[in-house]
Amino acid sequence: MIETNRLLLRSFEEKDLSSFLSYRNDPDIARFQSWPLPFDESLAIAFINEQKIKDIKTHKEGWIQLAIERKEYKALLGDCAVNFIDQKRQAEFGITLQTKYQKKGYAFEALNELFNYLFIELHIHRIIGLVDTENKNSINLMIKLGMRKEAHFYKSYYDQKVQDWRDEYQFSILKS
C-alpha cells in the first residue's frame, strides 16, 4: 500500500466493482484508453480478481494496477497502472480517474508518490508515459510531474473507438 495525505494506492477489492464499472463505461474517460466499450461486469470481476492478488513489491513484469482510494471517504477515485519492463529497471505508467475527481490534484498526488515509491523502494531507473497528442490534461500532468517530452510518434497506435490511427507523445523522468 502506498499512502499520501489524502490517498491510498492499494490492491483492488470486491467492493470496488460498482465504481470501477461506472468509470470504465464512461465514454469521456474511455476516449484515450484501450479497453472495450461497453466494459461489462464479467470483465470487471475478472480484472479485479486478477489484480487483487498482485503485489507491486514482488511483481516482476507486465502490468499491475492499483486502486486509488480517498482515505477520508473510502471512495474509489480511479486507478493507476505500472508496467515493469527491462528487468524491472524501467516502468511505464498510466492513470484513470472518475470525472468527478479530476482537476482536484488527485492524479498529481497519486503519481508523485507512486514515482517516489518506484524510484526509492524499487530502484527503478526511468519512468515512461505515453499519451495521445490530443489528451491535453494528461500532457499537462506529465509536465507538472517534471517529465520531459522525448518523442512524437506519428500514427503509432490504432484506436478502435474512432477507427483511425493516432499520434502519441512519449514523456519520461529519470531517478537521477
C-alpha positions as CSV (number, residue, x, y, z in Angstrom):
1,M,0.0,0.0,0.0
2,I,1.3,3.5,-0.9
3,E,-0.1,6.4,1.1
4,T,-0.3,10.1,0.7
5,N,-2.1,12.7,2.9
6,R,-5.4,12.1,1.2
7,L,-5.0,8.8,-0.8
8,L,-4.3,5.1,-0.6
9,L,-2.9,3.3,-3.6
10,R,-3.9,-0.3,-2.9
11,S,-4.9,-3.6,-4.4
12,F,-8.3,-3.8,-5.9
13,E,-11.1,-5.3,-3.7
14,E,-14.6,-6.7,-4.5
15,K,-16.2,-3.6,-3.0
16,D,-14.7,-1.6,-5.9
17,L,-16.8,-3.3,-8.6
18,S,-19.6,-0.7,-8.9
19,S,-17.4,2.4,-9.0
20,F,-14.9,0.6,-11.3
21,L,-17.7,-0.3,-13.8
22,S,-19.0,3.2,-13.6
23,Y,-15.9,4.9,-14.8
24,R,-14.8,2.2,-17.1
25,N,-18.0,2.7,-19.0
26,D,-17.8,6.5,-19.2
27,P,-17.1,7.3,-22.8
28,D,-15.3,10.5,-21.9
29,I,-12.9,8.6,-19.7
30,A,-12.5,5.7,-22.1
31,R,-11.7,8.1,-25.0
32,F,-8.0,7.8,-24.6
33,Q,-8.0,4.3,-23.1
34,S,-7.7,0.9,-24.8
35,W,-10.4,-1.1,-23.1
36,P,-13.6,-2.0,-25.0
37,L,-17.0,-0.4,-24.5
38,P,-19.2,-1.5,-23.0
39,F,-17.0,-2.8,-20.3
40,D,-19.2,-5.5,-18.9
41,E,-19.5,-6.8,-15.3
42,S,-17.8,-10.2,-16.1
43,L,-14.7,-8.3,-17.5
44,A,-14.7,-6.1,-14.4
45,I,-14.9,-9.1,-12.0
46,A,-12.1,-10.9,-13.8
47,F,-10.0,-7.8,-13.8
48,I,-10.5,-7.2,-10.0
49,N,-9.8,-10.9,-9.2
50,E,-6.6,-10.8,-11.3
51,Q,-5.4,-7.5,-9.8
52,K,-6.2,-8.1,-6.1
53,I,-3.6,-10.9,-5.8
54,K,-0.8,-8.8,-7.4
55,D,1.8,-7.1,-5.1
56,I,3.8,-4.2,-6.5
57,K,6.8,-5.2,-4.4
58,T,7.1,-8.7,-5.9
59,H,5.5,-8.2,-9.4
60,K,8.2,-8.9,-11.9
61,E,7.0,-7.9,-15.4
62,G,3.9,-6.7,-17.2
63,W,1.1,-4.5,-15.9
64,I,-0.2,-4.2,-12.4
65,Q,-3.0,-1.8,-11.5
66,L,-3.6,-0.1,-8.1
67,A,-6.9,1.3,-6.9
68,I,-6.8,4.9,-5.9
69,E,-8.9,5.4,-2.8
70,R,-9.7,8.7,-1.0
71,K,-8.9,7.8,2.6
72,E,-11.4,10.1,4.3
73,Y,-14.4,8.7,2.3
74,K,-13.1,5.2,1.4
75,A,-14.2,6.1,-2.1
76,L,-12.6,4.6,-5.2
77,L,-11.4,7.6,-7.3
78,G,-9.8,5.6,-10.1
79,D,-6.7,3.5,-10.7
80,C,-3.1,3.8,-11.7
81,A,-1.1,1.2,-13.6
82,V,2.6,0.3,-13.8
83,N,4.2,-1.8,-16.5
84,F,7.6,-3.2,-15.4
85,I,10.0,-3.5,-18.4
86,D,13.7,-4.1,-19.0
87,Q,14.2,-6.5,-16.0
88,K,12.4,-4.0,-13.7
89,R,14.8,-1.2,-14.4
90,Q,12.2,0.8,-16.3
91,A,8.4,1.3,-15.8
92,E,5.6,2.7,-17.9
93,F,2.6,4.2,-16.1
94,G,-1.0,5.1,-16.7
95,I,-3.8,6.7,-14.7
96,T,-7.5,6.9,-14.9
97,L,-9.8,9.0,-12.6
98,Q,-13.5,9.3,-12.5
99,T,-14.6,12.6,-14.0
100,K,-15.9,14.0,-10.7
101,Y,-12.4,13.5,-9.1
102,Q,-10.4,15.1,-12.0
103,K,-8.8,18.6,-11.6
104,K,-8.6,18.3,-7.8
105,G,-4.9,17.4,-7.6
106,Y,-5.5,13.7,-7.0
107,A,-3.7,12.5,-10.2
108,F,-0.6,14.5,-9.3
109,E,-0.7,13.4,-5.7
110,A,-1.1,9.7,-6.6
111,L,1.6,9.7,-9.3
112,N,4.1,11.8,-7.4
113,E,4.0,9.3,-4.6
114,L,4.0,6.3,-6.9
115,F,7.1,7.7,-8.7
116,N,8.8,8.2,-5.4
117,Y,8.0,4.6,-4.4
118,L,9.2,3.3,-7.7
119,F,12.5,5.2,-7.6
120,I,13.3,4.8,-3.9
121,E,11.8,1.4,-2.9
122,L,12.0,-0.5,-6.2
123,H,15.1,1.2,-7.6
124,I,13.5,1.9,-11.0
125,H,15.9,3.9,-13.2
126,R,13.4,5.5,-15.6
127,I,9.6,6.0,-15.8
128,I,7.8,6.4,-19.1
129,G,4.4,7.8,-20.0
130,L,2.7,7.6,-23.4
131,V,-0.1,10.0,-24.1
132,D,-2.4,10.7,-27.1
133,T,-1.4,14.1,-28.5
134,E,-4.9,15.4,-28.1
135,N,-5.1,14.5,-24.3
136,K,-4.1,17.9,-23.1
137,N,-4.9,17.2,-19.4
138,S,-2.6,14.2,-19.3
139,I,0.1,16.2,-21.2
140,N,-0.1,19.0,-18.6
141,L,0.0,16.4,-15.8
142,M,3.2,14.9,-17.1
143,I,4.9,18.3,-17.4
144,K,3.8,19.1,-13.8
145,L,5.3,15.8,-12.6
146,G,8.7,17.0,-14.1
147,M,8.6,14.6,-17.0
148,R,10.3,15.5,-20.3
149,K,8.8,15.0,-23.7
150,E,11.2,12.7,-25.6
151,A,9.3,11.8,-28.7
152,H,6.3,12.3,-31.0
153,F,5.2,9.0,-32.6
154,Y,3.1,9.6,-35.7
155,K,0.1,7.3,-36.2
156,S,1.6,4.9,-33.7
157,Y,-1.5,3.1,-32.5
158,Y,-4.8,2.2,-33.9
159,D,-7.8,3.4,-31.9
160,Q,-10.7,1.0,-32.3
161,K,-13.2,3.5,-30.9
162,V,-12.5,6.1,-33.7
163,Q,-11.3,3.6,-36.3
164,D,-8.2,5.6,-37.1
165,W,-4.5,5.8,-36.4
166,R,-3.5,8.1,-33.6
167,D,-0.3,10.1,-32.6
168,E,1.3,9.8,-29.2
169,Y,3.9,11.7,-27.2
170,Q,6.4,9.9,-25.0
171,F,7.4,11.5,-21.8
172,S,9.9,10.2,-19.2
173,I,11.6,11.0,-15.9
174,L,14.8,9.6,-14.6
175,K,15.6,8.6,-11.0
176,S,18.6,10.9,-11.1
